C-alpha cells in the first residue's frame, strides 16, 4: 500500500492513546517553535493537522506543562554518556551555541500565528 492510503497504524494504539500522542506531539512542536503551549495553540495546531481529540486533552496538557520549559526537559532527558570528553568538548563551543541560538530565533514559524491576541 502507498503511504497515506493504508490507514492501519503500525502500532497497536487505541483511540485514547492516539489522542494523547497527537496532543503530546503538538506540545513539542509548539515548544520547538517557541510558541506558548496553551490549549488554544494546541487546538490550532491539531486542527491544522486535521487531528480531532477530546476537548479535555489540550487543556490537560497545557495545565500540566504550565511554567515548564519543554525544550530544557528534553535536553536533560538525554542519556549520560558524555563523561569527561563531553565536558572538555563543551568548554570551547559556547560562542557557536549563541550564534546558533540567534539563528534559530530568526526562523519562521511555518505560517502559523500561535500568539495571536485577537
Rosetta silent file (secondary structure, phi, psi, omega in degrees, C-alpha in Angstrom):
SEQUENCE: XXXXXXXXXXXXXXXXXXXXXXXXXXXXXXXXXXXXXXXXXXXXXXXXXXXXXXXXXXXXXXXXXXXXXXXXXXXXXXXXXXXXXXXXXXXXXXXXXXXXXXXXXXXXXXXXXXXXXX
SCORE:     score description
SCORE:     0.000 S_00000001
   1 L     0.000  142.922  178.162    0.000    0.000    0.000 S_00000001
   2 L   -71.948  157.309  178.194    1.159    3.504   -0.760 S_00000001
   3 L   -59.435  129.095  178.427    1.963    5.923    2.031 S_00000001
   4 L    90.188  -17.548 -179.611   -1.222    7.503    3.327 S_00000001
   5 L   -84.006  -44.871  179.338   -3.506    5.007    1.595 S_00000001
   6 L   -82.417  110.929 -175.324   -3.310    2.278    4.213 S_00000001
   7 L   -85.151    6.620  179.763   -4.867    3.829    7.322 S_00000001
   8 L   -74.626  130.139  179.933   -3.729    0.999    9.560 S_00000001
   9 L   -75.079  140.586  177.774   -1.462    2.212   12.363 S_00000001
  10 L   -69.823  -21.780  177.514    1.918    0.446   12.634 S_00000001
  11 L  -105.752  156.642  177.460    1.460    0.353   16.423 S_00000001
  12 L   -91.538   77.561 -179.558   -1.442   -1.148   18.279 S_00000001
  13 L  -105.912  139.794  174.176   -2.726    2.047   19.877 S_00000001
  14 L   -83.467  174.243 -175.223   -6.278    2.601   20.985 S_00000001
  15 H   -59.813  -40.170  178.896   -8.110    5.847   20.231 S_00000001
  16 H   -63.448  -41.824 -179.883   -7.247    7.443   23.601 S_00000001
  17 H   -65.332  -38.912  177.980   -3.567    6.671   23.138 S_00000001
  18 H   -63.817  -42.265  179.490   -3.585    8.193   19.652 S_00000001
  19 H   -65.464  -41.084  177.415   -5.216   11.360   21.011 S_00000001
  20 H   -63.768  -43.302 -179.751   -2.685   11.606   23.843 S_00000001
  21 H   -63.514  -44.231  179.252    0.186   11.065   21.423 S_00000001
  22 H   -62.238  -41.626  179.569   -1.127   13.697   18.996 S_00000001
  23 H   -67.413  -38.721  177.021   -1.537   16.198   21.829 S_00000001
  24 H   -61.579  -46.396  179.007    1.967   15.420   23.093 S_00000001
  25 H   -61.907  -40.372  179.097    3.432   15.984   19.638 S_00000001
  26 H   -61.145  -41.089  178.050    1.526   19.255   19.309 S_00000001
  27 H   -62.975  -41.600  179.819    3.023   20.429   22.620 S_00000001
  28 H   -65.950  -39.981  178.423    6.511   19.509   21.443 S_00000001
  29 H   -63.809  -46.054  179.435    6.042   21.354   18.152 S_00000001
  30 H   -60.234  -44.654  179.711    4.800   24.466   19.941 S_00000001
  31 H   -63.160  -41.039  179.713    7.720   24.379   22.364 S_00000001
  32 H   -65.586  -31.996  178.090   10.168   23.919   19.494 S_00000001
  33 L   -84.608    1.593 -178.101    8.635   26.922   17.711 S_00000001
  34 L    59.317   34.206  175.710    8.945   28.896   20.955 S_00000001
  35 L   -98.761  160.281  178.305    5.193   29.457   20.978 S_00000001
  36 L   -65.671  133.497  176.850    3.064   29.365   24.105 S_00000001
  37 L   -92.702   86.513  177.762    1.990   25.842   24.984 S_00000001
  38 L  -129.299  168.046 -173.909   -1.631   26.566   25.841 S_00000001
  39 H   -62.694  -32.681  179.465   -4.897   24.841   24.962 S_00000001
  40 H   -64.887  -46.584 -179.732   -5.752   27.406   22.279 S_00000001
  41 H   -69.723  -35.466  176.484   -2.473   26.903   20.410 S_00000001
  42 H   -62.265  -45.036  178.304   -2.624   23.134   20.824 S_00000001
  43 H   -62.513  -40.064  177.910   -6.134   23.169   19.297 S_00000001
  44 H   -60.369  -47.006 -177.618   -4.949   25.396   16.416 S_00000001
  45 H   -66.812  -44.660  178.276   -2.097   23.048   15.595 S_00000001
  46 H   -63.466  -39.172  177.682   -4.189   19.892   15.859 S_00000001
  47 H   -63.335  -42.495  178.593   -6.891   21.499   13.721 S_00000001
  48 H   -64.379  -29.826  178.832   -4.353   22.471   11.062 S_00000001
  49 H   -85.694   -6.596 -179.671   -3.129   18.868   11.061 S_00000001
  50 L    75.159   26.548 -178.537   -6.685   17.561   10.758 S_00000001
  51 L  -104.694  130.456  178.749   -6.469   15.700   14.065 S_00000001
  52 L  -107.808  129.409  177.252   -9.502   15.506   16.340 S_00000001
  53 L  -130.756  160.372  175.238   -9.049   14.928   20.057 S_00000001
  54 L   -60.198  142.555 -175.173  -11.369   15.084   23.039 S_00000001
  55 H   -59.134  -23.480 -177.028  -11.590   18.699   24.256 S_00000001
  56 H   -76.626  -21.410 -177.113  -10.052   17.925   27.644 S_00000001
  57 H   -62.142  -52.177  179.603   -6.682   16.774   26.206 S_00000001
  58 H   -59.468  -40.446 -179.793   -5.348   20.203   25.125 S_00000001
  59 H   -65.965  -44.252  179.579   -6.483   21.781   28.399 S_00000001
  60 H   -60.492  -48.592 -178.050   -4.984   18.961   30.475 S_00000001
  61 H   -66.367  -39.561  179.819   -1.641   19.054   28.689 S_00000001
  62 H   -66.025  -36.634  177.474   -1.396   22.857   28.806 S_00000001
  63 H   -70.468  -38.409  178.012   -2.071   22.819   32.550 S_00000001
  64 H   -62.822  -36.271 -174.431    0.442   20.020   33.085 S_00000001
  65 H   -97.591    1.082 -178.236    3.139   21.918   31.203 S_00000001
  66 L   -57.291  128.086  177.505    2.378   25.422   32.540 S_00000001
  67 L    77.488    5.037 -179.552    5.586   27.123   33.591 S_00000001
  68 L  -107.472  146.566  178.106    7.792   24.293   32.331 S_00000001
  69 L   -99.053  101.325 -177.423   10.398   24.529   29.587 S_00000001
  70 H   -61.323  -40.215 -179.297    9.829   21.501   27.343 S_00000001
  71 H   -61.546  -42.821  177.870   12.994   22.082   25.336 S_00000001
  72 H   -64.643  -40.610  179.148   15.023   22.096   28.555 S_00000001
  73 H   -59.762  -42.429 -179.643   13.211   18.976   29.766 S_00000001
  74 H   -71.993  -33.610  178.378   14.148   17.100   26.593 S_00000001
  75 H   -64.481  -38.126 -179.626   17.718   18.345   26.722 S_00000001
  76 H   -79.696  -19.369 -176.706   18.095   16.948   30.231 S_00000001
  77 H   -77.660  -11.017 -179.929   16.323   13.685   29.372 S_00000001
  78 L   -63.890  162.777 -178.850   19.151   12.547   27.110 S_00000001
  79 L   -67.423  164.638  177.877   21.456    9.767   28.185 S_00000001
  80 L  -108.055   87.012  179.902   24.595   10.324   30.223 S_00000001
  81 L  -126.300    4.442 -174.783   27.388    9.050   28.057 S_00000001
  82 L   -71.925  -43.750 -178.545   29.471   12.189   27.669 S_00000001
  83 H    58.840 -155.108 -177.578   31.879   11.767   30.592 S_00000001
  84 H   -68.086  -33.263  179.553   34.965   13.995   30.733 S_00000001
  85 H   -62.538  -37.634  177.889   35.283   14.112   26.950 S_00000001
  86 H   -67.348  -37.690  179.305   31.857   15.738   26.674 S_00000001
  87 H   -67.543  -42.235 -179.882   32.752   18.356   29.268 S_00000001
  88 H   -65.816  -39.147  179.995   36.005   19.224   27.506 S_00000001
  89 H   -68.296  -32.048 -177.935   34.252   19.490   24.147 S_00000001
  90 H   -75.864  -18.744 -176.868   31.584   21.751   25.637 S_00000001
  91 H   -64.773  -39.808 -174.657   34.084   24.280   27.018 S_00000001
  92 L   -92.696   -5.097 -172.881   35.015   25.831   23.685 S_00000001
  93 L   -96.931   10.089 -175.458   31.644   25.714   21.947 S_00000001
  94 H   -66.000  -40.548 -179.475   29.758   28.405   23.864 S_00000001
  95 H   -63.637  -41.325  178.151   30.204   31.130   21.250 S_00000001
  96 H   -64.461  -37.702 -179.628   28.971   28.863   18.498 S_00000001
  97 H   -62.386  -41.018  179.649   25.975   27.888   20.599 S_00000001
  98 H   -67.085  -38.870  177.461   24.924   31.542   20.962 S_00000001
  99 H   -62.155  -44.193 -179.577   25.255   32.111   17.212 S_00000001
 100 H   -64.510  -39.579  179.319   23.109   29.063   16.532 S_00000001
 101 H   -62.909  -42.034  179.633   20.537   30.214   19.094 S_00000001
 102 H   -65.118  -39.696  178.759   20.288   33.629   17.411 S_00000001
 103 H   -61.890  -40.776 -179.861   19.874   31.960   14.010 S_00000001
 104 H   -64.946  -33.992  179.346   17.017   29.823   15.388 S_00000001
 105 H   -62.817  -30.450 -178.272   15.243   32.942   16.664 S_00000001
 106 L   -80.858  -10.995 -178.098   15.107   34.252   13.110 S_00000001
 107 L   -64.719  151.163 -178.706   13.476   31.069   11.808 S_00000001
 108 L   -83.826  153.403 -175.337    9.959   31.247   10.558 S_00000001
 109 L   -92.162   18.447  175.262    7.102   29.517   12.387 S_00000001
 110 L    76.123   19.247  178.081    5.824   27.715    9.312 S_00000001
 111 L    88.716   -1.823  178.725    2.956   30.165    8.653 S_00000001
 112 L   -92.577  139.419  176.761    1.215   29.557   11.966 S_00000001
 113 L  -111.946   88.030 -173.289    0.430   32.503   14.188 S_00000001
 114 L   -78.288  -26.831 -175.531    0.238   30.889   17.616 S_00000001
 115 L  -104.020   39.735 -179.649    0.433   34.010   19.743 S_00000001
 116 L   -75.450  120.666 -177.647   -2.389   35.891   18.076 S_00000001
 117 L   -99.490   44.847 -179.343   -4.052   38.182   20.616 S_00000001
 118 L   -80.754    0.000    0.000   -7.279   38.830   18.702 S_00000001
